[in-house]
Amino acid sequence: MPTQREQNIIEEFQRRRTRMMHSFGFCILLIILGLFILQVIDNRPVFLGISLPAWKSFAAVQLVLGVVMAVRGYWQYRCPVCEEIVKGHDKYYFGVLTDPERCPSCRSKLRE
């Protein structure tokens, strides 16, 4: 049975984890939408009465927003105790552990 402090840490980390997963999911949707728009306008240059440059601009904005959302999700995914990003291996690896039991840096319990 975790103590109250451990329970608060676990709840805060799970809240951050959920927010990170939502950011990554939204990122994937934005990138797919941007690529889909680029694919459609190749076949129909004037789709829905909107010109080709406007569609390309809209698709570029979707792709940039997708990247921004991915970076935002990555940077907010931190351990509540040591505030380190919960990375998978070492300081050169950009991947994160999606549901670790303990923080790799401070060994705080992050999951029940």
Secondary structure, DSSP 8 states (H G I E B T S, - for coil): ---HHHHHHHHHHHHHHHHHHHHHHHHHHHHHHHHHHHHHHHH-SSBTTB-HHHHHHHHHHHHHHHHHHHHHHHHH-B-TTT--B-BSSSTT---B-SS-SB-TTT--B---
